[in-house]
Amino acid sequence: MLEAVGQFALEMRWMYLKPDEETDGHHNGGPVGGSKEKGRCVVVSHDWGAAIAIRLASEAGQLADRWIISNTIHVSISMKTSIRYMTQTIWAT
């Protein structure tokens, strides 16, 4: 899943963020002369998509210029809460 989302982000950059006049005109991983692409890539994510976006941003943050992550679970916090709840339930019985 993570690989598919990463590939999608690369394809969207290639389709919609056109290189400026100082580039070599190709999408070969970088412009010539240190110039930048026009436009910005912003990933907006919510709920379970945001859980995927958190991991993608941490492992391949260069795919987007900005990451907006909203209303998702934080995996380590939810695991700690689940373990605490299970422990309390076991000791209560």
Helices and strands as residue ranges (DSSP letters): H 2-16, G 32-34, E 42-46, H 48-59, G 61-63, E 66-70, H 75-92
